[in-house]
Amino acid sequence: MSSEEFGEIDQKDRNILDDVFEFYGQFSTWKLRNMTHTEAPWKDAYE
């Protein structure tokens, strides 16, 4: 897929993405995986 297929990201959405990346960009792949897989909704679905 090319970026042309997605169109432009408006500034509001871009700001949200920047904030998310600023916070979560510091974590490794495995740290992010562990963070998401230990949260209650994920655990509750498989217990």
Backbone as CSV, one residue per row, in Angstrom:
resi,resn,N_x,N_y,N_z,CA_x,CA_y,CA_z,C_x,C_y,C_z
1,MET,0.837,-1.178,0.000,0.000,0.000,0.000,0.883,1.243,0.000
2,SER,0.447,2.192,-0.714,1.187,3.450,-0.744,0.502,4.468,0.160
3,SER,1.236,5.501,0.507,0.657,6.541,1.362,-0.493,7.259,0.661
4,GLU,-0.512,7.230,-0.660,-1.590,7.871,-1.411,-2.933,7.200,-1.149
5,GLU,-2.918,5.916,-0.819,-4.155,5.198,-0.561,-4.810,5.630,0.751
6,PHE,-4.051,6.205,1.635,-4.573,6.603,2.933,-5.013,8.052,2.987
7,GLY,-4.527,8.874,2.113,-4.876,10.287,2.141,-4.090,11.027,3.209
8,GLU,-4.502,12.243,3.427,-3.818,13.102,4.395,-4.352,12.859,5.807
9,ILE,-3.497,13.036,6.781,-3.897,12.976,8.181,-4.102,14.413,8.645
10,ASP,-5.289,14.696,9.182,-5.515,16.075,9.622,-4.676,16.376,10.868
11,GLN,-4.541,17.648,11.172,-3.633,18.079,12.240,-4.041,17.531,13.605
12,LYS,-5.335,17.458,13.874,-5.817,16.928,15.152,-5.378,15.479,15.330
13,ASP,-5.575,14.660,14.291,-5.165,13.261,14.358,-3.647,13.136,14.429
14,ARG,-2.951,13.990,13.718,-1.486,13.982,13.747,-0.972,14.283,15.157
15,ASN,-1.607,15.228,15.832,-1.213,15.562,17.201,-1.410,14.382,18.146
16,ILE,-2.514,13.664,17.968,-2.770,12.480,18.787,-1.702,11.429,18.533
17,LEU,-1.415,11.166,17.266,-0.381,10.183,16.932,0.978,10.586,17.489
18,ASP,1.303,11.858,17.405,2.572,12.348,17.956,2.637,12.133,19.465
19,ASP,1.531,12.396,20.160,1.496,12.195,21.613,1.659,10.726,21.980
20,VAL,0.971,9.866,21.254,1.079,8.427,21.513,2.510,7.957,21.278
21,PHE,3.104,8.372,20.165,4.474,7.966,19.869,5.451,8.523,20.898
22,GLU,5.230,9.767,21.322,6.125,10.372,22.313,6.124,9.562,23.610
23,PHE,4.950,9.093,24.020,4.863,8.325,25.258,5.351,6.889,25.077
24,TYR,4.821,6.177,24.086,5.111,4.756,23.937,6.372,4.464,23.133
25,GLY,6.898,5.459,22.434,8.096,5.259,21.623,9.333,4.913,22.423
26,GLN,9.300,5.155,23.717,10.446,4.866,24.573,10.559,3.386,24.926
27,PHE,9.504,2.616,24.682,9.472,1.222,25.097,9.896,0.283,23.970
28,SER,10.528,-0.816,24.349,10.926,-1.827,23.370,9.694,-2.600,22.899
29,THR,9.876,-3.355,21.843,8.793,-4.190,21.320,8.259,-5.124,22.388
30,TRP,9.161,-5.797,23.095,8.745,-6.760,24.112,8.102,-6.090,25.309
31,LYS,8.565,-4.918,25.676,7.934,-4.182,26.775,6.499,-3.811,26.396
32,LEU,6.290,-3.336,25.175,4.938,-3.001,24.722,4.048,-4.239,24.708
33,ARG,4.589,-5.340,24.237,3.839,-6.597,24.212,3.439,-7.004,25.620
34,ASN,4.376,-6.946,26.540,4.079,-7.327,27.918,3.062,-6.383,28.555
35,MET,3.152,-5.114,28.249,2.198,-4.145,28.792,0.778,-4.453,28.316
36,THR,0.630,-4.761,27.055,-0.713,-4.986,26.516,-1.259,-6.357,26.880
37,HIS,-0.392,-7.345,27.020,-0.864,-8.697,27.298,-1.105,-8.959,28.775
38,THR,-0.773,-8.027,29.630,-1.041,-8.221,31.053,-2.209,-7.372,31.533
39,GLU,-2.827,-6.625,30.650,-3.978,-5.817,31.036,-5.225,-6.688,31.145
40,ALA,-6.120,-6.303,32.026,-7.294,-7.108,32.361,-8.128,-7.569,31.162
41,PRO,-8.490,-6.718,30.208,-9.343,-7.211,29.110,-8.716,-8.386,28.357
42,TRP,-7.415,-8.324,28.144,-6.735,-9.407,27.441,-6.729,-10.662,28.302
43,LYS,-6.347,-10.510,29.554,-6.280,-11.657,30.458,-7.656,-12.271,30.663
44,ASP,-8.671,-11.431,30.842,-10.023,-11.932,31.086,-10.565,-12.720,29.902
45,ALA,-10.178,-12.362,28.710,-10.670,-13.048,27.511,-10.118,-14.460,27.393
46,TYR,-8.985,-14.733,28.024,-8.345,-16.035,27.872,-8.294,-16.835,29.157
47,GLU,-9.002,-16.400,30.178,-9.041,-17.169,31.429,-10.295,-17.989,31.511
